[in-house]
Amino acid sequence: MTQLGEIQQAILNDDLGAVASLDVPEAYRGVTVHKDEADMFQGLESRDKDPRKSLHVDEVPTPELGPGEALVAVMASAINYNTVWTSIFEPVSTFKFLERYGRLSPLSKRHDLPYHVVGSDLSGVVLRTGPGVHNWKPGDEVVAHCLNVELEGPDGHNDTMLDSEQRIWGFETNFGGLAEIALVKSNQLMPKPDHLTWEEAASPGLVNSTAYRQLVSRNGADMKQGDIVLIWGASGGLGSYATQYALNGGAIPVCVVSSPEKAEICRKLGAELIIDRNAEGYRFWKDENNQDPKEWQRFGKKIRELTGGEDPDIVFEHPGRETFGASVYAARKGGTIVTCASTSGFMHQYDNRYLWMNLKRIIGSHFANYRESWEANRLIAKGLIHPTLSKTYSLEDTGQAALDVHRNAHQGKVGVLALAPEEGLGVRNHELRAKHIDGINAFRNV
C-alpha cells in the first residue's frame, strides 16, 4: 500500500491517532494549471474558454512545511469561481500572483512554480504542523478558510483582510485544496462540522465566509432584523448562503433567480419573495455601451410589488457589470450596495445621481477575516446554516465541474472528492444530522 493509501485507510478506519506516525508522501496528485499554457485561450471570448482543456491532474512534489503552517490530507474540496478564473487565465494569469508572492521571502519562493495547484476549499485531516503551531495536531479533522496573511505590517492587525500581504489561498498562492494534500497556514484551520460528510463540510468555506462578512458583519452591510435584502443569484454558491443569512437573521430576502427551478430552491430555503429575471425579461443593457434606465425602473417596481411598496435596505451584489446599474437604482434612500465580485464583468457603470442624491453607499467586501470565517463555520456546525452542495465530482473530473460553474449549469456548490473514495463518509454526529437532513439536502438532485 502506498503512503497516501495508508493515510487514507487510517482516516477511513477512524484511526486518526495513527496519522502522526505515518510517513508523509514525497508527492501527491493535485489539480493544476501550467504556466506554459497561459496563452492557450488567447483570442477567445470568455464563454468559449473550456476549463477541461487547462485543468490537469498531475503528480506534484509535497511542499516543504514552514513555521506556522500545516499539511492536510484532503478528503474533499469544492469549486469556486476563482478556480474558473484561474482555469481560463482571467482577468490575469494567476502565475503573476505566484511570481509576486515568490519575491516576498525565501519561504514564499516555494509558491513560484511552473504549475499552480488550485482550489480554495477543503475538508480533511491534519498530517503535520510546522514550528510554532500549538492549536492543531496530526489527526485533527478540519476545514480551511482561504485567507492567507503574513501580518508583519500594522494594517492587518485591526482587520486581517486589510493586511498588506493578504492573499486568497489556492488562487493567489500555490498548493491549494483541489488535491490529495494541501499546504495551509495554521490560522486557516477550523474544526470540521461533525454532522456533515467530507464533501458537505468542504463546500461552504469560501462562499459561506464571504456571505457572512458581506451581509452580516460590521465590515459589510451590518444587516439587522427587518431589513429587505435584494440578493442576486439567490440560489447560487454565494447567494444561497446570503439567502440563509437573511432568513436566519430576521431580514426579508428578495431573491433574484433565472429559472423556475432556482426559484423553487429559494422557496425550499424559506424565501417567499422571488423574481425570475428571465421570466420577467429584464434587459438592463440596450447594447454593449448603453444601459436602459427604464428597465431599472421596471425592476424597482417589481421589487416594491413584492415588498408592499418598500425598496431594499441592502443589495447583495456579485454579478457586477450586468446588474450594477440596476442595483444602485434599486437600493432605498440611504441604502447599501455591498459587492464582493464581478462575475459578469469588472467595469461597472451606474448613474451616480441615484447614489449621491439619495445618500446611498457602496461597500467593497472581499472574503472574510479569521474571526468572521470562524463565526460562519460555527453556524454551520450548529446546524443554523446549511451547506448547499448539489453535486460532487471526482478529482479527475474537476475540469467538468469547473465548466459547469463557468456556464452557470449548476445549483449551489459543486463538490470534488479527493482522498474520500465515495460520498457520504465522515459523519460523526448522526443525531444532529438527522435533525437537519432536509436542510442539508435542499440542493441535492436539483
C-alpha positions in Angstrom: 0.0 0.0 0.0 1.3 3.5 -0.8 1.9 6.1 1.9 -1.2 8.0 0.8 -3.1 4.8 0.8 -2.1 4.2 4.4 -3.1 7.7 5.4 -6.4 7.3 3.6 -7.1 3.9 5.3 -6.3 5.3 8.8 -8.8 8.1 8.2 -11.5 5.8 6.9 -10.9 3.4 9.8 -11.3 6.4 12.3 -7.7 5.6 13.5 -6.8 9.3 13.5 -4.2 8.8 16.2 -2.1 6.8 13.8 -1.8 9.7 11.3 1.1 11.2 13.2 3.2 8.0 12.9 2.6 7.6 9.2 5.1 9.0 6.7 4.1 12.0 4.6 4.5 11.1 0.9 7.0 12.9 -1.2 4.4 13.5 -3.9 0.6 13.7 -4.3 -2.0 14.3 -7.0 -3.3 17.8 -7.5 -5.4 19.8 -10.0 -3.1 22.2 -11.8 -2.8 24.8 -14.5 0.5 25.1 -16.4 2.5 28.2 -16.8 3.4 27.4 -20.4 -0.3 27.2 -21.3 -1.3 30.6 -20.0 -1.9 31.9 -23.6 -3.8 28.8 -24.8 -7.2 30.7 -24.9 -5.9 33.9 -26.4 -8.4 35.4 -28.8 -11.4 33.5 -27.5 -14.4 35.0 -25.7 -14.6 34.1 -22.0 -17.7 31.9 -22.6 -15.8 29.8 -25.1 -12.8 29.0 -22.8 -13.0 25.4 -21.6 -11.5 24.6 -18.2 -11.4 20.9 -19.2 -8.5 21.8 -21.5 -6.5 23.8 -19.0 -7.0 21.9 -15.7 -4.8 18.8 -15.3 -4.4 16.2 -12.6 -0.7 15.9 -12.0 1.6 14.2 -9.5 3.5 17.1 -7.8 6.1 17.2 -5.0 4.9 17.7 -1.4 6.0 21.2 -0.4 8.3 21.9 2.4 6.5 22.7 5.7 7.3 26.1 7.2 6.7 27.8 10.5 3.1 28.4 11.3 1.9 26.0 8.6 0.1 22.7 8.3 -0.1 19.9 5.7 -3.6 18.5 5.4 -4.7 15.2 3.9 -7.6 16.5 1.7 -10.7 14.3 1.8 -12.8 16.7 -0.3 -12.8 20.1 -1.9 -15.2 22.3 -3.9 -15.3 24.6 -7.0 -15.4 28.3 -6.6 -15.5 31.0 -9.3 -11.8 31.8 -8.6 -10.9 28.4 -9.9 -12.8 29.2 -13.1 -10.9 32.4 -13.4 -7.6 30.5 -12.8 -8.5 27.9 -15.4 -9.3 30.5 -18.2 -6.4 32.8 -17.2 -8.7 35.8 -16.5 -8.6 38.6 -15.7 -4.8 37.8 -15.5 -2.9 34.6 -15.3 -2.5 33.6 -11.6 1.1 32.9 -12.3 1.6 36.6 -11.9 0.3 36.2 -8.3 2.7 33.4 -7.6 5.7 35.3 -9.0 4.8 38.3 -6.8 4.4 36.1 -3.7 7.7 34.3 -4.6 9.6 37.6 -4.3 8.4 38.2 -0.7 10.7 35.7 1.2 12.8 32.6 0.7 9.9 30.6 2.2 7.3 32.1 -0.2 9.6 31.3 -3.1 8.2 27.8 -2.9 5.0 29.0 -4.4 6.5 30.4 -7.6 6.5 27.2 -9.8 5.7 26.4 -13.4 2.4 24.8 -12.2 -0.3 26.0 -9.9 -2.2 23.6 -7.6 -5.6 25.3 -7.4 -8.6 25.2 -5.0 -9.7 27.4 -2.1 -11.8 24.9 -0.1 -11.0 21.7 1.8 -12.1 19.3 4.4 -9.6 16.8 5.7 -7.2 15.7 8.4 -4.1 17.4 9.7 -0.9 15.4 8.7 1.8 17.6 10.1 2.3 21.0 11.7 5.3 23.3 11.4 7.2 25.1 14.2 5.1 27.5 16.3 1.7 25.7 15.7 0.1 24.8 19.1 -3.7 24.7 18.5 -3.7 21.9 15.9 -2.1 18.4 15.8 -1.9 15.5 13.4 -5.2 13.6 13.3 -7.5 16.7 13.8 -10.4 16.8 11.4 -10.6 20.3 9.9 -11.9 22.6 7.2 -9.9 25.5 5.9 -10.9 29.1 5.1 -8.9 30.7 2.2 -7.4 33.8 3.8 -3.6 33.8 3.6 -1.9 36.7 5.5 1.6 37.4 6.7 0.6 40.0 9.4 4.1 41.5 9.6 2.8 45.1 9.0 0.4 47.1 11.0 -2.5 47.3 8.6 -3.9 43.8 9.2 -4.0 43.9 13.0 -7.4 45.5 13.2 -8.9 43.5 10.3 -6.7 40.9 8.8 -8.4 41.4 5.4 -6.5 44.8 5.3 -3.1 43.2 5.7 -0.7 44.5 3.1 0.2 40.8 2.2 -3.3 39.4 2.1 -3.9 36.7 -0.4 -6.5 34.1 -1.3 -5.1 30.6 -0.8 -5.3 28.4 -3.9 -5.8 31.4 -6.1 -3.0 33.8 -5.2 -0.9 31.1 -3.6 0.0 27.6 -4.6 -0.7 24.2 -3.0 -4.5 24.6 -2.9 -7.3 22.3 -1.9 -8.2 20.6 -5.1 -5.6 17.9 -4.3 -4.8 14.9 -2.1 -2.6 17.1 0.2 -2.7 20.9 0.8 -0.4 23.4 2.5 -2.2 26.0 4.6 -1.3 28.4 7.4 -2.5 27.1 10.7 -4.7 30.2 11.2 -6.7 29.0 8.2 -7.9 25.9 10.1 -11.3 25.4 11.7 -13.0 22.4 13.2 -14.9 20.2 10.7 -18.6 20.3 11.5 -19.1 16.8 12.8 -22.6 16.2 11.4 -21.5 16.7 7.8 -19.9 14.4 5.3 -16.4 15.3 3.9 -17.9 16.8 0.7 -20.6 18.7 2.5 -18.1 20.1 5.0 -15.7 21.2 2.3 -18.3 23.1 0.3 -19.3 26.1 2.5 -15.8 27.6 3.2 -15.2 30.4 0.8 -18.7 31.4 -0.1 -20.1 31.0 3.4 -17.5 33.2 4.9 -17.8 35.7 2.1 -21.5 36.0 2.5 -21.2 36.3 6.3 -18.8 39.3 6.0 -20.6 40.9 3.1 -24.1 40.7 4.7 -23.8 40.2 8.5 -20.5 41.6 9.6 -20.0 45.2 10.6 -17.3 45.2 8.0 -20.0 44.6 5.4 -23.7 45.6 5.3 -24.3 45.1 9.1 -27.7 43.5 8.3 -30.4 43.9 11.0 -33.8 42.3 11.6 -36.4 43.5 9.2 -34.0 44.7 6.5 -35.1 44.0 3.0 -32.2 42.3 1.2 -32.1 42.1 -2.6 -30.0 39.0 -3.4 -28.7 38.4 -6.9 -28.2 34.8 -7.9 -30.0 33.7 -4.7 -29.8 30.0 -5.4 -26.1 30.1 -6.4 -23.0 29.2 -4.5 -22.8 32.7 -2.9 -26.4 33.8 -3.0 -27.7 30.6 -1.3 -25.8 31.5 1.8 -26.9 35.1 1.7 -30.5 33.9 1.5 -30.0 31.7 4.5 -28.3 34.5 6.5 -31.1 36.9 5.7 -33.7 34.4 6.9 -31.7 33.3 9.9 -31.1 36.9 10.9 -34.7 38.1 10.7 -34.3 40.0 7.4 -36.6 39.7 4.3 -34.8 38.4 1.3 -35.9 39.3 -2.2 -34.4 36.5 -4.3 -33.4 37.1 -7.9 -33.0 33.9 -9.9 -33.0 32.9 -13.6 -35.4 29.9 -13.7 -38.4 28.3 -12.0 -36.1 25.5 -10.7 -33.9 28.0 -9.0 -37.0 29.8 -7.6 -38.1 26.5 -6.1 -34.8 26.1 -4.4 -35.2 29.5 -2.7 -38.7 28.5 -1.6 -37.2 25.3 0.0 -34.8 27.5 1.9 -37.8 29.5 3.2 -37.8 32.6 1.0 -41.1 33.9 -0.2 -40.3 37.0 -2.4 -38.8 35.8 -5.6 -38.1 37.4 -9.0 -37.3 35.2 -12.0 -35.4 37.7 -14.1 -35.6 35.6 -17.3 -39.4 35.2 -17.0 -39.7 39.0 -16.5 -37.4 39.6 -19.4 -35.2 42.2 -17.9 -32.6 43.7 -20.3 -30.6 46.2 -18.3 -28.3 46.9 -21.3 -29.6 48.2 -24.7 -26.3 47.4 -26.3 -22.6 46.9 -25.2 -22.2 50.5 -24.2 -25.6 51.8 -23.0 -27.9 50.8 -20.2 -31.7 51.1 -20.1 -32.9 53.1 -17.1 -36.5 52.2 -17.9 -35.6 48.6 -17.2 -34.1 49.7 -13.8 -37.4 51.3 -13.1 -39.4 48.3 -14.1 -37.2 46.1 -11.9 -37.7 48.5 -8.9 -41.4 48.5 -9.4 -41.4 44.7 -9.3 -39.5 44.7 -6.0 -42.0 47.2 -4.5 -44.9 45.0 -5.6 -43.4 42.1 -3.7 -42.4 44.1 -0.5 -45.6 46.2 -0.1 -44.0 49.3 -1.5 -40.5 49.2 0.1 -37.2 49.4 -1.6 -34.2 47.2 -0.5 -32.2 48.3 2.5 -29.3 46.2 1.2 -28.4 45.0 -2.2 -26.2 41.9 -2.2 -24.1 42.3 -5.3 -21.7 40.0 -7.1 -22.6 39.8 -10.8 -21.0 43.2 -11.5 -21.3 44.9 -14.8 -24.6 43.3 -15.9 -26.5 44.3 -12.8 -24.7 47.1 -11.0 -26.6 50.0 -12.5 -29.9 48.4 -11.5 -28.6 47.7 -8.0 -27.6 51.3 -7.4 -31.0 52.4 -8.7 -33.0 49.8 -6.7 -31.5 50.4 -3.2 -33.6 52.6 -0.9 -32.6 56.1 0.1 -29.7 55.7 2.5 -29.4 52.1 1.5 -26.3 50.0 0.9 -25.0 48.2 -2.1 -22.3 45.7 -1.0 -20.3 44.0 -3.6 -17.8 41.1 -3.5 -17.3 40.1 -7.1 -17.9 40.9 -10.8 -18.6 37.6 -12.5 -20.2 39.3 -15.5 -17.5 42.0 -15.9 -15.3 44.2 -13.7 -16.0 47.6 -15.3 -19.2 48.8 -13.6 -21.4 51.7 -14.8 -24.2 53.3 -12.9 -26.0 56.7 -12.7 -24.3 58.5 -9.8 -27.2 60.8 -9.3 -29.1 57.9 -7.7 -26.1 57.3 -5.3 -25.2 60.8 -4.2 -28.6 62.5 -4.1 -30.1 59.6 -2.2 -27.2 59.1 0.2 -26.6 55.5 -0.7 -23.4 53.7 0.0 -21.3 51.2 -2.0 -19.2 48.9 0.2 -16.5 46.7 -1.2 -16.3 43.3 0.6 -13.6 40.7 0.0 -13.7 37.2 1.6 -13.5 37.4 5.4 -11.1 37.6 8.3 -10.4 34.6 10.5 -12.9 35.7 13.2 -15.7 36.1 10.6 -14.8 32.8 9.0 -14.8 31.1 12.4 -18.2 32.5 13.2 -19.6 31.4 9.8 -18.2 27.9 10.3 -19.7 27.8 13.8 -23.1 28.5 12.4 -22.7 25.6 10.0 -21.5 23.4 12.9 -24.6 24.2 15.0 -27.0 23.5 12.1 -28.2 27.0 11.8 -26.8 27.5 8.3 -26.5 24.5 5.9 -24.2 23.5 3.1 -25.7 24.0 -0.4 -24.0 21.1 -2.1 -25.8 19.9 -5.2 -23.4 17.6 -7.0 -20.0 16.0 -6.4 -17.3 15.1 -8.9 -14.1 13.0 -8.7 -10.7 14.8 -8.7 -10.2 13.6 -12.3 -13.4 15.3 -13.4 -12.6 18.7 -11.8 -12.4 20.3 -15.3 -16.0 19.3 -16.0 -17.0 20.6 -12.5 -15.3 24.0 -13.3 -17.0 24.1 -16.7 -20.4 23.6 -15.0 -19.7 26.6 -12.8 -18.3 28.6 -15.7 -21.5 28.1 -17.6 -23.8 28.5 -14.6 -25.1 25.0 -15.2 -25.1 24.2 -11.5 -27.0 25.0 -8.4 -25.5 26.0 -5.0 -22.0 24.5 -4.7 -20.2 21.8 -6.6 -18.0 19.4 -4.6 -14.9 17.4 -5.5 -13.8 14.2 -3.8 -10.0 13.9 -3.2 -9.0 11.1 -0.7 -12.6 10.3 0.2 -13.3 7.3 -2.1 -17.1 7.9 -2.2 -19.7 10.3 -1.0 -21.4 10.0 2.4 -18.3 9.4 4.6 -17.0 11.4 7.6 -20.2 11.9 9.7 -19.6 11.8 13.4 -22.8 13.3 14.9 -25.7 11.4 13.4 -28.3 12.8 15.8 -27.6 16.4 14.7 -27.5 15.3 11.1 -30.9 13.6 11.3 -32.4 16.8 12.8 -31.3 18.9 9.8 -31.2 16.4 7.0 -33.8 18.3 4.9 -31.8 21.5 5.1 -28.5 19.6 4.3 -30.1 18.0 1.2 -32.0 21.1 0.0 -29.8 21.4 -3.1 -29.3 17.7 -3.9 -30.5 16.4 -7.3 -31.9 19.7 -8.4 
